[in-house]
Amino acid sequence: MSDKQRVGVVGLGAMGLGVAQSLLRKGFDVLAYDVRQDVLDQFVLSGGVAATSPADMARQCDIIIIQVVNAVQTESVLFGDGGAASALAADALVIACATVSPDYIEGLEKRLRERGIWLLDAPMSGGAAKAASGEMTLMTAGPDEAYARAGTVLEAMAARIYRIGSRVGLGTKIKVVNQLLAGVHIAAAAEAMAFGIREGVAPEMIYDVITHSAGNSWMFENRVPHILSGDYTPLSAVDIFVKDLGLVLDTGRLSCFPLPLAATAHQMFLNASAAGHGREDDSAVIKIFPAISLPEAAERRG
């Protein structure tokens, strides 16, 4: 057993599994819970311990990290059947990493503090590869007491840890800004590729030229290879950006702030989802454009 704090991770998706494995490599004792037994079994083989429920985990850990998709899942983890909140000890810490609305995370802190539990607002960015290598970016906010209880856990999860402020919600607001840019950049990359293909330029040539020109972006460089290979296996799905850009627009609406580019990108992802591509990689938003020829993974493999 390690003499470091025992840490629980709920949600072993592309990001959560990487975070849990990064904590293991740093010598932490890590419990994990996921609804998928095969993923839990994989984690146990790597040296972790499987919990039978979030409550089971909470009874054994002073810190739990919630790595689920949205507010609904966060709510279920904490307050649903077998939820963690009823089992966490007073002065325990919840590190919330899901992309949710600022209103939700602010309200969640109040509810947890009524139980004596601390909350750290800690959305993350960087993708599955950086999660696995412990090189994520964390956008954190919360009171000094929450940071003190986190100890070295944050450093084990991420290479860059931004401490935005002492008020829970500020980290989430930065994540909302990030998701605005990420969604718009993916949508713009898809539009640019579709336009170039429709004009008769070879897709590989578009990619090569743009990645060495001023029009490049991190999202263009990262997502267009999925289009070139015709492989839309989801790393981040179309429906993630239906949700996240929806949060962007909801937040702007509450502030009476216009977000025309975010609104257009949101409609593009909605269009792709309505056409049946919601569970495909977010680069599949290119499929909303008519009269373009896209490679298919099966054809490329054949």
C-alpha positions as CSV (number, residue, x, y, z in Angstrom):
1,M,0.0,0.0,0.0
2,S,1.1,3.5,-0.8
3,D,1.4,6.1,2.0
4,K,-0.2,8.6,-0.2
5,Q,-3.9,9.4,-0.2
6,R,-6.3,6.8,-1.7
7,V,-8.0,8.4,-4.7
8,G,-11.2,7.3,-6.5
9,V,-11.9,7.9,-10.1
10,V,-15.5,7.6,-11.4
11,G,-15.7,7.2,-15.2
12,L,-13.1,5.3,-17.2
13,G,-13.7,6.8,-20.6
14,A,-11.0,8.0,-22.9
15,M,-10.0,10.7,-20.4
16,G,-10.9,9.0,-17.1
17,L,-8.9,5.8,-17.8
18,G,-5.8,7.9,-18.7
19,V,-6.1,9.9,-15.5
20,A,-6.6,6.8,-13.3
21,Q,-3.5,5.2,-14.9
22,S,-1.5,8.4,-14.5
23,L,-2.3,8.4,-10.8
24,L,-1.2,4.7,-10.5
25,R,2.1,5.5,-12.1
26,K,2.7,8.3,-9.5
27,G,2.2,5.8,-6.7
28,F,-1.3,6.5,-5.6
29,D,-3.7,3.8,-4.5
30,V,-6.5,4.2,-7.0
31,L,-10.0,2.9,-6.9
32,A,-12.2,3.2,-10.0
33,Y,-15.8,2.8,-10.9
34,D,-17.4,2.5,-14.3
35,V,-20.7,1.1,-15.5
36,R,-18.7,-1.0,-18.0
37,Q,-17.3,-4.1,-16.4
38,D,-14.8,-4.8,-19.2
39,V,-13.2,-1.4,-18.7
40,L,-13.0,-2.0,-14.9
41,D,-11.4,-5.3,-15.6
42,Q,-8.8,-3.7,-17.8
43,F,-8.0,-1.2,-15.0
44,V,-7.6,-3.9,-12.4
45,L,-5.1,-5.6,-14.7
46,S,-3.0,-2.4,-14.7
47,G,-2.8,-2.4,-10.9
48,G,-5.9,-0.5,-9.8
49,V,-8.8,-1.6,-7.6
50,A,-12.5,-1.8,-8.8
51,A,-15.2,-0.3,-6.7
52,T,-18.7,-1.7,-6.8
53,S,-20.4,1.7,-6.8
54,P,-19.6,5.4,-6.2
55,A,-20.7,4.9,-2.6
56,D,-18.4,2.0,-2.2
57,M,-15.6,4.1,-3.5
58,A,-16.5,7.1,-1.3
59,R,-16.3,5.0,1.9
60,Q,-12.7,4.2,1.1
61,C,-11.4,7.4,-0.4
62,D,-10.8,11.0,0.9
63,I,-10.7,12.3,-2.7
64,I,-12.9,11.3,-5.7
65,I,-12.4,12.5,-9.2
66,I,-15.6,12.6,-11.4
67,Q,-14.7,12.0,-15.0
68,V,-18.1,11.6,-16.6
69,V,-19.7,13.4,-19.6
70,N,-22.2,15.9,-18.3
71,A,-24.2,17.2,-15.3
72,V,-26.8,14.4,-15.5
73,Q,-24.1,11.8,-15.0
74,T,-22.4,13.9,-12.3
75,E,-25.7,14.1,-10.5
76,S,-26.2,10.4,-10.7
77,V,-22.6,9.7,-9.4
78,L,-23.1,11.9,-6.4
79,F,-26.8,11.7,-5.5
80,G,-28.3,8.7,-7.4
81,D,-28.7,5.2,-6.2
82,G,-25.4,4.1,-4.7
83,G,-24.2,7.7,-5.0
84,A,-21.0,9.0,-3.4
85,A,-22.3,12.0,-1.5
86,S,-24.0,10.1,1.2
87,A,-20.9,8.0,1.8
88,L,-18.2,10.6,1.7
89,A,-16.7,11.6,5.1
90,A,-16.9,15.2,6.2
91,D,-13.9,17.2,4.8
92,A,-13.6,14.8,1.8
93,L,-12.9,16.4,-1.6
94,V,-14.7,16.0,-4.9
95,I,-12.8,17.0,-8.0
96,A,-15.4,17.6,-10.8
97,C,-14.0,17.4,-14.3
98,A,-17.2,17.1,-16.5
99,T,-18.1,19.9,-18.8
100,V,-21.2,21.4,-17.2
101,S,-22.8,24.8,-16.9
102,P,-21.4,27.4,-14.5
103,D,-24.8,27.5,-12.8
104,Y,-24.7,23.8,-12.2
105,I,-21.2,23.6,-10.7
106,E,-21.9,26.7,-8.4
107,G,-25.1,25.0,-7.1
108,L,-23.3,21.7,-6.7
109,E,-20.7,23.3,-4.4
110,K,-23.5,24.7,-2.1
111,R,-25.1,21.3,-1.8
112,L,-21.8,19.5,-1.0
113,R,-20.8,22.1,1.5
114,E,-24.0,21.5,3.4
115,R,-22.7,18.0,3.9
116,G,-19.2,19.2,4.9
117,I,-17.7,18.1,1.5
118,W,-15.3,20.3,-0.5
119,L,-15.5,20.8,-4.2
120,L,-12.8,21.7,-6.7
121,D,-14.1,22.9,-10.1
122,A,-11.6,21.3,-12.5
123,P,-12.6,20.8,-16.1
124,M,-9.8,19.5,-18.3
125,S,-8.5,19.7,-21.9
126,G,-6.0,17.8,-24.0
127,G,-7.5,14.6,-25.2
128,A,-7.1,10.9,-24.5
129,A,-3.3,10.8,-25.3
130,K,-2.4,13.6,-22.9
131,A,-4.7,12.1,-20.2
132,A,-2.8,8.8,-20.5
133,S,0.5,10.6,-20.2
134,G,-0.5,12.8,-17.3
135,E,-0.1,15.9,-19.5
136,M,-3.6,17.4,-19.4
137,T,-4.4,21.0,-18.9
138,L,-6.6,21.6,-15.8
139,M,-8.7,24.8,-15.4
140,T,-9.3,24.8,-11.7
141,A,-11.1,27.0,-9.2
142,G,-12.1,26.7,-5.6
143,P,-11.3,27.7,-2.1
144,D,-7.8,27.3,-0.5
145,E,-9.2,24.4,1.6
146,A,-10.1,22.4,-1.4
147,Y,-6.6,22.8,-3.0
148,A,-5.0,21.8,0.4
149,R,-7.0,18.6,0.4
150,A,-6.0,17.8,-3.2
151,G,-2.4,17.5,-2.2
152,T,-0.3,16.4,-5.2
153,V,-3.2,14.7,-7.0
154,L,-3.6,17.6,-9.5
155,E,0.1,17.5,-10.4
156,A,-0.2,13.7,-11.1
157,M,-3.1,14.3,-13.5
158,A,-1.9,17.3,-15.5
159,A,1.2,19.1,-16.8
160,R,-0.5,22.5,-16.7
161,I,-2.7,23.5,-13.7
162,Y,-4.3,26.9,-14.0
163,R,-5.7,28.2,-10.7
164,I,-8.3,30.6,-12.0
165,G,-9.7,31.9,-8.7
166,S,-11.2,31.0,-5.3
167,R,-14.8,30.9,-6.6
168,V,-16.1,27.6,-7.9
169,G,-17.5,28.2,-11.4
170,L,-14.6,30.2,-12.8
171,G,-12.8,27.0,-14.0
172,T,-16.0,25.9,-15.8
173,K,-16.4,29.4,-17.4
174,I,-12.9,29.1,-18.9
175,K,-13.8,25.6,-20.2
176,V,-17.0,27.0,-21.8
177,V,-14.8,29.5,-23.6
178,N,-12.4,26.7,-24.7
179,Q,-15.3,24.6,-26.0
180,L,-16.6,27.6,-28.0
181,L,-13.3,27.7,-29.8
182,A,-12.9,24.0,-30.1
183,G,-16.3,23.6,-31.7
184,V,-16.0,26.5,-34.0
185,H,-12.5,25.3,-35.1
186,I,-13.7,21.8,-35.9
187,A,-16.7,23.1,-37.8
188,A,-14.5,25.6,-39.7
189,A,-12.0,22.8,-40.5
190,A,-14.8,20.6,-41.9
191,E,-16.2,23.4,-44.0
192,A,-12.8,24.2,-45.4
193,M,-12.0,20.6,-46.2
194,A,-15.4,20.1,-47.9
195,F,-15.0,23.3,-49.9
196,G,-11.6,22.3,-51.1
197,I,-12.7,18.8,-52.0
198,R,-15.7,20.2,-53.8
199,E,-13.4,22.5,-55.8
200,G,-11.4,19.4,-56.9
201,V,-8.3,19.7,-54.7
202,A,-7.0,16.4,-53.4
203,P,-7.8,16.1,-49.7
204,E,-4.2,15.1,-48.7
205,M,-2.9,18.2,-50.5
206,I,-5.3,20.5,-48.7
207,Y,-4.1,19.0,-45.4
208,D,-0.5,19.3,-46.2
209,V,-0.6,22.9,-47.4
210,I,-2.9,24.2,-44.7
211,T,-0.9,22.6,-41.8
212,H,2.1,24.5,-43.1
213,S,0.2,27.8,-43.7
214,A,-1.4,30.5,-41.6
215,G,-4.8,29.0,-41.9
216,N,-3.8,26.0,-39.7
217,S,-5.3,25.4,-36.2
218,W,-4.7,22.7,-33.6
219,M,-8.2,21.2,-34.4
220,F,-7.5,21.3,-38.1
221,E,-4.3,19.4,-37.7
222,N,-5.7,16.9,-35.2
223,R,-9.1,16.2,-36.7
224,V,-8.6,16.3,-40.5
225,P,-6.6,13.0,-40.5
226,H,-9.8,11.3,-39.4
227,I,-11.4,12.6,-42.5
228,L,-8.5,11.6,-44.7
229,S,-8.6,8.0,-43.4
230,G,-12.4,7.8,-43.4
231,D,-12.2,6.5,-39.8
232,Y,-14.8,8.2,-37.7
233,T,-14.3,6.0,-34.6
234,P,-15.2,8.5,-31.8
235,L,-12.5,10.0,-29.7
236,S,-14.8,13.0,-29.1
237,A,-18.2,12.5,-30.7
238,V,-20.5,14.9,-32.6
239,D,-23.0,14.8,-29.8
240,I,-20.4,16.0,-27.3
241,F,-20.3,19.3,-29.3
242,V,-24.1,19.4,-29.5
243,K,-24.0,19.4,-25.7
244,D,-21.0,21.6,-25.2
245,L,-21.9,24.3,-27.7
246,G,-25.4,24.2,-26.2
247,L,-23.8,25.0,-22.9
248,V,-21.9,27.9,-24.5
249,L,-25.1,29.3,-26.0
250,D,-27.0,28.9,-22.7
251,T,-24.3,30.7,-20.8
252,G,-24.2,33.5,-23.3
253,R,-28.0,33.8,-23.2
254,L,-28.0,34.3,-19.4
255,S,-25.5,37.1,-19.9
256,C,-27.4,38.5,-22.9
257,F,-24.1,38.1,-24.9
258,P,-24.2,37.4,-28.7
259,L,-22.4,34.3,-30.0
260,P,-23.0,34.2,-33.7
261,L,-20.1,31.8,-34.6
262,A,-20.9,29.4,-31.8
263,A,-24.5,29.4,-32.8
264,T,-23.6,28.5,-36.4
265,A,-21.2,25.8,-35.4
266,H,-23.9,24.4,-33.0
267,Q,-26.4,24.2,-35.9
268,M,-23.8,22.3,-38.0
269,F,-23.3,19.7,-35.2
270,L,-27.1,19.4,-34.7
271,N,-27.4,18.8,-38.4
272,A,-24.8,16.0,-38.3
273,S,-26.5,14.4,-35.3
274,A,-29.9,14.6,-36.8
275,A,-28.5,12.9,-39.9
276,G,-27.4,9.9,-37.8
277,H,-23.8,10.8,-37.1
278,G,-24.1,11.8,-33.4
279,R,-22.0,8.9,-32.1
280,E,-19.3,9.3,-34.7
281,D,-16.1,11.3,-34.2
282,D,-16.8,15.0,-34.2
283,S,-14.9,15.4,-37.5
284,A,-17.9,13.6,-39.0
285,V,-19.6,17.1,-39.1
286,I,-18.1,17.3,-42.6
287,K,-20.8,14.8,-43.7
288,I,-23.4,17.6,-43.7
289,F,-21.9,19.1,-46.8
290,P,-23.5,17.9,-50.1
291,A,-21.8,16.7,-53.3
292,I,-18.3,15.9,-51.9
293,S,-16.5,12.6,-52.1
294,L,-15.2,11.3,-48.8
295,P,-13.1,8.2,-48.3
296,E,-14.5,5.4,-46.2
297,A,-12.4,3.5,-43.8
298,A,-13.5,0.1,-45.2
299,E,-12.5,1.2,-48.7
300,R,-9.1,2.4,-47.5
301,R,-8.4,-0.8,-45.6
302,G,-9.5,-2.9,-48.6
